Amino acid sequence: MKKQAGKLQFLLQLALMFSLLGFYSAVQAQAITVQLQVNNGQLDVTTPGSCKTGQNTRGCVGVAARTRTNINFNLPNETCAGNERWQLGEVTLSTSNKGQPGGIGPIASSDFDADEVSGVVTPVSASGNHILIRDNNSEPYDIWYRVSATCGGNTIYTDPRIENGGQQ
């Protein structure tokens, strides 16, 4: 009987530990939404920046240390030529502001599930006017993101940055 009570107590303690770990992980998760709009043929970010250092321009995404983050890119249902609608294309990472995408290195590639050479991020989910990506934020670094939107054969871009706080 004591062995069964001891096992039950152990299982209860184990269950409590796993629920506390789950709660801790949930607390550490963060979601950021970046709102986009098409304005005079340009793709603009309307979300205020949340970066802590450097230029905190619209769309600059500050990710706190020890925080895994989902970043949602949203574009309202806007028309271009005729009855066609703007559609979000892809998110591409770059190591420099307004630089050519790609060559991002293994850490950023792993953090964002992006191709190390091209910088193209594999989204968690994507639809016509929504893209969701994940940032695992393993080390402190800045990376620029470029979001594309297409409509009627035209492609437009925006390129703010992400400021990762890392897992320190």
ABEGO torsion letter per residue (X at the ends): XAAAAAAAAAAAAAAAAAAAAAAAAAAABBBBBBBBBBBGGBBBBABBBABABEBBBBGBBBBBBGBBBBBBBBBBBBBBBEABBBBBBBBBBBABBGBBBEGAEAAAAAAAGBBAAAGBBBBABBBAABBBBBBAGABBBBBBBBBBBBBGGBBBBBBBBBBBAEAX
